[in-house]
Amino acid sequence: MHSKSNAPAGPLVGIKVVDFSSFIAGCYAAQLMGDFGASVIKVEPLQGDGARTWGPFLAGEGRFFQGWNRNKKGIALDLRTEDGLKIAHDLAREADVVIENYRVGVAKRLKIDYETLRAINPRLIYLSVSAFGSRGPFATRPAYDPVLQAMSGAARGHLRFSGKTHVCSVAVADYGAAMLGMNGVLMALYHRERSGEGQHVETSLLQAVMSVQSQMLVKALDIDEEPPLGIFPYTFFDTQDDMIFIAAATDKFWRLLCEILEAPELGDNPRYATNAQRVTHTEEITAALHEYLRHKTTAEWETIFLAADLPCGSPMTYAEFFETEQVAAMDMNPIVNHTAIGPMRLAGVPIHLEKTPGRVQSAPPLLGEHTDEILRGIGRSGEEIASLRDSGVIG
């Protein structure tokens, strides 16, 4: 795909979304809806979404922002003004969905909260994404994804893989919340089709970071947990020139690994027969495996392991992975023309529907790029638009 704009496609064509969110969680949920045909209007303050300031930059445009704001039209609007608020309410009146990820209480202070907008549009589906949800002692506490990784046990969980506590570079809580939020909106839209009712949909980074590690949060109330914890071999191992991740997660794959390495002293050892035993003897097995793996390069081992159907992977950079044939085969590297940047490659639509596939229709907007077009769409005249700009209501 390589064009400045494509016609919307997918099952959400005709659905109108107003996106008040910034950074990842709300923005990516709105982008996913846009991927499948929804008409998405991104409302930004006059200074823009904060993610626009995160580098590196492409022709002055923040690369981070480009990752979760495609398939949207942009308007820059000062919601603190009476005229700006009226525009926001007019957009919500015509919308099927509103998305916001302000800290709890901010949307109400801006008068774009669910109760206010529901009075204007009773059929509205309103998605709120926050850090800790709208209830409880942490409700108004500020946080970003890494904070939730730290608090939830996810950062400590890295001890098993790297020996250190650290946060994952992937914003798992943010992207998880975006997925949960979009699913909540779709369920609410389905309910509205049957009942005519709109409703408030809520999710949070807390719920997302718990969902993506739900197996770690199972706790029996009346009995103690039986060790050991984990899967082994299921980690990185050093090779002659780098490292490789070996995922011998089952007894079958453990025996296969030992066969490939020609290591019967490991594969036939009754002390290592089960996963629980292998986890118990991690250090000695690791030392033994390294003695075998250090004699070949990562590329050589990957070729050998994959030929035998053993799950493994060599560590790549983002760019190296993006260039693989598999990414291209999955249509996950589309090219779109950005107004300022020109041709730009993006990560593609992550869900394939056989009958109603989505697609990348347009690049992320410049700040306020479609302000005039959006205002004309809700009945503002050229003179009114000029007056709004002169008075600093729009950018």
C-alpha positions as CSV (number, residue, x, y, z in Angstrom):
1,M,0.0,0.0,0.0
2,H,1.5,3.4,-0.9
3,S,-0.9,6.3,-1.2
4,K,-1.8,9.5,0.7
5,S,-5.3,8.4,1.4
6,N,-7.5,5.3,0.8
7,A,-11.2,5.0,1.2
8,P,-12.2,3.6,4.6
9,A,-12.7,-0.1,4.7
10,G,-13.9,-2.6,7.3
11,P,-17.0,-3.3,9.5
12,L,-16.9,0.0,11.3
13,V,-17.5,2.2,8.2
14,G,-20.1,4.7,9.2
15,I,-19.1,4.7,12.9
16,K,-18.0,8.2,14.1
17,V,-15.4,8.5,16.8
18,V,-14.2,11.6,18.7
19,D,-10.8,10.9,20.2
20,F,-9.8,13.3,23.1
21,S,-7.0,11.1,24.2
22,S,-3.2,11.6,24.2
23,F,-0.2,9.2,24.4
24,I,-0.8,5.5,23.8
25,A,-3.8,3.8,25.5
26,G,-6.7,5.9,24.2
27,C,-5.0,6.9,21.0
28,Y,-4.2,3.3,19.9
29,A,-7.8,2.2,20.7
30,A,-9.1,4.9,18.4
31,Q,-6.5,4.0,15.7
32,L,-7.7,0.4,15.7
33,M,-11.2,1.6,15.2
34,G,-10.0,3.8,12.3
35,D,-8.1,0.8,10.9
36,F,-11.5,-0.9,10.4
37,G,-13.3,2.0,8.8
38,A,-14.5,4.2,11.6
39,S,-14.3,8.0,11.0
40,V,-12.0,9.3,13.7
41,I,-11.6,12.9,14.7
42,K,-8.6,13.5,17.0
43,V,-9.1,16.6,19.2
44,E,-5.9,18.1,20.5
45,P,-5.1,21.1,22.6
46,L,-3.6,24.0,20.8
47,Q,-0.1,22.9,21.9
48,G,-0.8,19.4,20.6
49,D,-0.8,15.8,22.0
50,G,2.2,15.5,24.4
51,A,3.5,12.6,22.3
52,R,4.3,15.0,19.5
53,T,7.3,16.2,21.6
54,W,8.8,12.7,22.0
55,G,11.8,12.1,19.6
56,P,13.3,11.0,17.4
57,F,11.6,13.3,14.9
58,L,10.8,12.9,11.2
59,A,10.6,16.3,9.4
60,G,9.8,17.8,12.9
61,E,7.1,15.3,13.6
62,G,7.5,12.9,16.6
63,R,8.0,9.3,15.5
64,F,6.1,8.0,18.6
65,F,3.0,10.0,17.7
66,Q,3.0,8.4,14.2
67,G,2.7,5.0,15.8
68,W,-0.8,5.4,17.3
69,N,-2.6,8.1,15.4
70,R,-3.1,7.1,11.8
71,N,-6.5,7.0,10.1
72,K,-7.6,10.1,12.0
73,K,-8.4,13.7,11.1
74,G,-7.1,16.3,13.4
75,I,-8.5,19.4,15.0
76,A,-6.6,21.7,17.4
77,L,-9.1,23.2,19.9
78,D,-9.0,25.1,23.2
79,L,-11.6,23.3,25.3
80,R,-11.3,25.9,28.1
81,T,-13.1,28.5,26.0
82,E,-16.8,28.7,25.7
83,D,-16.7,28.4,21.9
84,G,-14.2,25.5,22.0
85,L,-16.4,23.6,24.4
86,K,-19.4,24.2,22.2
87,I,-17.5,22.7,19.2
88,A,-16.6,19.6,21.4
89,H,-20.2,19.2,22.3
90,D,-21.3,19.5,18.7
91,L,-18.8,16.8,17.7
92,A,-20.0,14.5,20.5
93,R,-23.6,15.1,19.4
94,E,-22.8,13.5,16.0
95,A,-20.5,10.8,17.4
96,D,-21.1,7.1,18.1
97,V,-18.0,6.9,20.3
98,V,-16.0,9.3,22.5
99,I,-12.6,8.2,23.8
100,E,-10.6,9.9,26.6
101,N,-7.7,9.0,28.8
102,Y,-7.5,11.9,31.1
103,R,-6.7,11.5,34.8
104,V,-9.9,10.9,36.7
105,G,-11.8,14.1,37.2
106,V,-10.2,16.0,34.3
107,A,-12.9,15.3,31.8
108,K,-15.6,16.4,34.2
109,R,-13.6,19.6,34.9
110,L,-13.5,20.2,31.1
111,K,-17.2,19.4,30.8
112,I,-16.7,16.6,28.4
113,D,-17.3,13.8,30.9
114,Y,-19.8,11.0,30.2
115,E,-22.7,12.4,32.2
116,T,-22.4,15.8,30.3
117,L,-22.1,14.2,26.9
118,R,-24.8,11.6,27.5
119,A,-27.3,14.4,28.1
120,I,-26.4,15.6,24.6
121,N,-26.3,12.2,22.9
122,P,-28.0,9.3,24.8
123,R,-26.8,6.7,22.3
124,L,-23.2,7.6,22.9
125,I,-20.6,5.0,23.8
126,Y,-18.0,6.7,26.0
127,L,-14.6,5.0,26.7
128,S,-12.5,6.1,29.6
129,V,-9.0,4.8,30.0
130,S,-7.1,5.8,33.2
131,A,-4.1,4.6,35.1
132,F,-5.9,3.0,38.1
133,G,-9.6,3.2,37.3
134,S,-12.2,5.6,38.7
135,R,-12.6,3.9,42.1
136,G,-10.4,3.3,45.0
137,P,-7.5,5.1,46.8
138,F,-5.3,5.3,43.7
139,A,-8.0,6.6,41.3
140,T,-6.4,10.1,41.0
141,R,-2.8,9.0,41.3
142,P,-0.7,9.9,38.2
143,A,1.1,7.1,36.4
144,Y,2.5,5.9,33.1
145,D,3.0,2.4,31.8
146,P,6.4,1.7,33.5
147,V,4.9,2.7,36.8
148,L,2.3,0.0,36.5
149,Q,4.9,-2.5,35.3
150,A,6.9,-1.7,38.5
151,M,3.9,-1.9,40.8
152,S,2.3,-5.0,39.3
153,G,5.2,-7.5,39.6
154,A,6.0,-7.4,35.9
155,A,9.3,-5.6,36.5
156,R,10.3,-8.1,39.2
157,G,9.3,-10.9,36.8
158,H,12.3,-10.1,34.6
159,L,14.5,-11.6,37.3
160,R,13.9,-15.0,35.9
161,F,15.1,-14.0,32.4
162,S,17.8,-11.4,33.0
163,G,18.6,-11.5,36.7
164,K,17.6,-7.9,37.0
165,T,14.4,-6.0,37.9
166,H,13.6,-3.7,35.0
167,V,10.6,-2.6,32.9
168,C,9.9,-4.0,29.4
169,S,10.6,-1.5,26.6
170,V,7.2,-2.5,25.1
171,A,4.4,-0.5,26.8
172,V,2.5,-3.6,27.7
173,A,0.0,-1.9,30.0
174,D,-0.7,0.9,27.6
175,Y,-1.2,-1.3,24.5
176,G,-3.1,-3.9,26.6
177,A,-5.5,-1.1,27.8
178,A,-6.0,0.0,24.2
179,M,-7.0,-3.5,23.2
180,L,-9.3,-3.9,26.2
181,G,-10.8,-0.5,25.6
182,M,-11.5,-1.2,21.9
183,N,-13.1,-4.5,22.8
184,G,-15.3,-2.8,25.4
185,V,-16.4,-0.3,22.8
186,L,-17.3,-3.0,20.3
187,M,-19.3,-4.9,22.9
188,A,-21.1,-1.7,23.8
189,L,-21.9,-1.0,20.1
190,Y,-23.3,-4.5,19.8
191,H,-25.5,-3.9,22.9
192,R,-26.7,-0.6,21.4
193,E,-27.7,-2.4,18.2
194,R,-30.0,-4.6,20.2
195,S,-31.2,-2.1,22.8
196,G,-30.6,1.5,21.5
197,E,-28.7,2.3,24.7
198,G,-25.3,4.0,24.9
199,Q,-23.1,3.4,27.9
200,H,-19.9,4.2,29.7
201,V,-17.0,1.8,29.1
202,E,-14.0,1.9,31.4
203,T,-10.6,0.1,31.6
204,S,-7.3,1.0,33.0
205,L,-3.5,0.3,32.9
206,L,-4.0,-1.6,36.2
207,Q,-6.5,-3.9,34.6
208,A,-4.4,-4.3,31.5
209,V,-1.1,-5.1,33.2
210,M,-3.0,-7.7,35.3
211,S,-4.6,-9.2,32.3
212,V,-1.4,-9.7,30.3
213,Q,0.1,-11.6,33.2
214,S,-3.0,-13.3,34.6
215,Q,-1.2,-16.6,35.2
216,M,1.1,-14.9,37.7
217,L,-1.8,-13.6,39.8
218,V,-3.6,-16.9,40.5
219,K,-3.7,-17.4,44.2
220,A,-5.2,-20.3,46.2
221,L,-6.9,-19.1,49.4
222,D,-6.7,-22.2,51.5
223,I,-3.6,-24.0,50.4
224,D,0.1,-23.1,49.8
225,E,1.7,-22.9,46.4
226,E,4.0,-25.7,45.4
227,P,7.3,-24.7,43.9
228,P,9.1,-24.5,41.5
229,L,8.1,-21.5,39.5
230,G,8.7,-21.1,35.8
231,I,9.6,-23.0,32.6
232,F,13.1,-24.2,31.6
233,P,14.8,-24.0,29.2
234,Y,12.9,-20.9,28.3
235,T,15.4,-18.1,28.1
236,F,18.5,-16.7,26.3
237,F,21.7,-18.6,26.0
238,D,25.1,-17.4,24.9
239,T,26.5,-18.6,21.6
240,Q,29.8,-18.2,19.9
241,D,29.0,-14.6,18.8
242,D,25.8,-13.5,20.4
243,M,22.8,-15.2,22.1
244,I,19.7,-17.1,21.2
245,F,16.3,-17.6,22.9
246,I,15.5,-21.3,23.2
247,A,11.8,-22.1,24.1
248,A,12.0,-25.8,25.1
249,A,8.7,-25.4,27.0
250,T,7.7,-29.0,27.0
251,D,9.3,-32.4,27.8
252,K,9.1,-33.2,24.1
253,F,11.1,-30.1,23.2
254,W,13.6,-30.6,26.0
255,R,14.4,-34.1,24.6
256,L,14.5,-32.7,21.1
257,L,17.0,-30.1,22.2
258,C,19.2,-32.7,23.8
259,E,19.0,-34.9,20.7
260,I,20.1,-32.0,18.5
261,L,23.0,-31.2,20.8
262,E,23.9,-34.9,21.0
263,A,23.8,-34.6,24.8
264,P,22.4,-37.9,26.2
265,E,23.8,-37.1,29.6
266,L,21.2,-34.3,29.7
267,G,18.3,-35.8,27.8
268,D,18.5,-39.2,29.6
269,N,19.2,-37.8,33.0
270,P,16.2,-38.7,35.3
271,R,17.0,-35.6,37.4
272,Y,16.0,-33.4,34.4
273,A,13.0,-35.5,33.1
274,T,10.2,-33.0,34.0
275,N,9.9,-29.2,33.8
276,A,9.7,-28.9,37.6
277,Q,13.0,-30.8,37.9
278,R,14.7,-28.7,35.2
279,V,13.6,-25.5,36.9
280,T,15.1,-26.8,40.1
281,H,18.4,-27.5,38.4
282,T,18.5,-24.3,36.2
283,E,22.1,-23.3,37.0
284,E,23.7,-26.6,36.3
285,I,21.7,-27.2,33.1
286,T,22.5,-23.7,31.9
287,A,26.2,-24.3,32.4
288,A,26.0,-27.6,30.5
289,L,24.1,-26.1,27.6
290,H,26.5,-23.2,27.3
291,E,29.3,-25.7,26.8
292,Y,27.5,-27.0,23.7
293,L,26.1,-23.7,22.4
294,R,29.4,-21.7,22.5
295,H,30.9,-23.7,19.6
296,K,28.5,-22.3,17.0
297,T,27.1,-18.9,16.1
298,T,23.6,-17.7,16.7
299,A,22.8,-17.9,13.0
300,E,24.1,-21.5,12.8
301,W,22.2,-22.7,15.8
302,E,19.0,-21.0,14.6
303,T,19.3,-22.8,11.3
304,I,19.9,-26.2,13.0
305,F,17.1,-25.7,15.6
306,L,14.5,-24.6,13.1
307,A,15.3,-27.5,10.7
308,A,14.5,-29.8,13.7
309,D,11.3,-27.8,14.5
310,L,12.6,-26.5,17.9
311,P,11.1,-23.1,18.9
312,C,13.9,-20.5,19.1
313,G,14.7,-17.0,18.0
314,S,17.7,-14.8,17.5
315,P,17.5,-11.2,19.0
316,M,16.9,-8.6,16.3
317,T,16.7,-4.9,16.2
318,Y,13.3,-3.2,15.4
319,A,14.6,-2.5,11.9
320,E,15.9,-6.0,11.3
321,F,12.6,-7.5,12.3
322,F,10.6,-5.0,10.2
323,E,12.7,-6.1,7.1
324,T,11.9,-9.9,7.5
325,E,9.9,-11.6,4.7
326,Q,7.4,-12.8,7.3
327,V,6.4,-9.2,8.2
328,A,5.9,-8.4,4.5
329,A,3.9,-11.6,4.0
330,M,1.5,-10.6,6.8
331,D,1.0,-7.1,5.3
332,M,2.5,-5.6,8.4
333,N,4.7,-3.0,6.7
334,P,2.4,-0.7,4.7
335,I,3.6,2.6,3.3
336,V,1.6,5.8,3.5
337,N,2.3,9.4,2.5
338,H,2.5,11.9,5.3
339,T,1.8,15.5,4.6
340,A,5.2,16.7,6.0
341,I,7.3,13.5,6.1
342,G,6.4,12.0,2.7
343,P,6.4,8.2,2.2
344,M,6.4,6.6,5.6
345,R,6.3,2.9,6.6
346,L,4.1,1.9,9.6
347,A,3.2,-1.3,11.5
348,G,0.2,-2.7,9.7
349,V,-3.4,-3.6,10.7
350,P,-3.0,-6.3,13.4
351,I,-6.2,-8.2,12.9
352,H,-7.3,-9.8,9.6
353,L,-11.0,-10.2,8.8
354,E,-11.8,-12.4,5.8
355,K,-14.9,-10.6,4.7
356,T,-14.4,-7.0,5.9
357,P,-10.7,-6.4,6.3
358,G,-9.4,-3.0,7.5
359,R,-6.6,-1.0,6.1
360,V,-4.3,1.9,6.6
361,Q,-6.2,4.8,5.0
362,S,-4.1,7.9,5.9
363,A,-1.1,9.0,7.8
364,P,-1.4,10.6,11.3
365,P,-2.5,14.3,11.0
366,L,-0.4,17.3,11.5
367,L,-1.5,19.4,14.5
368,G,-4.9,20.8,13.5
369,E,-4.5,19.7,9.9
370,H,-8.2,19.1,9.3
371,T,-9.6,21.8,11.7
372,D,-11.4,23.8,8.9
373,E,-12.8,20.6,7.3
374,I,-14.1,19.3,10.6
375,L,-15.7,22.6,11.5
376,R,-17.4,22.9,8.1
377,G,-18.7,19.4,8.7
378,I,-20.6,20.5,11.8
379,G,-22.0,23.6,10.1
380,R,-19.5,26.3,10.8
381,S,-19.1,28.9,8.0
382,G,-15.8,30.3,6.7
383,E,-16.4,33.5,8.6
384,E,-17.1,31.7,11.8
385,I,-13.9,29.6,11.4
386,A,-11.8,32.7,10.7
387,S,-13.3,34.3,13.9
388,L,-12.6,31.3,16.0
389,R,-9.0,31.3,14.8
390,D,-8.5,35.0,15.4
391,S,-9.8,34.6,18.9
392,G,-7.5,31.6,19.7
393,V,-10.2,29.0,20.0
394,I,-8.8,26.8,17.2
395,G,-5.3,26.2,15.8
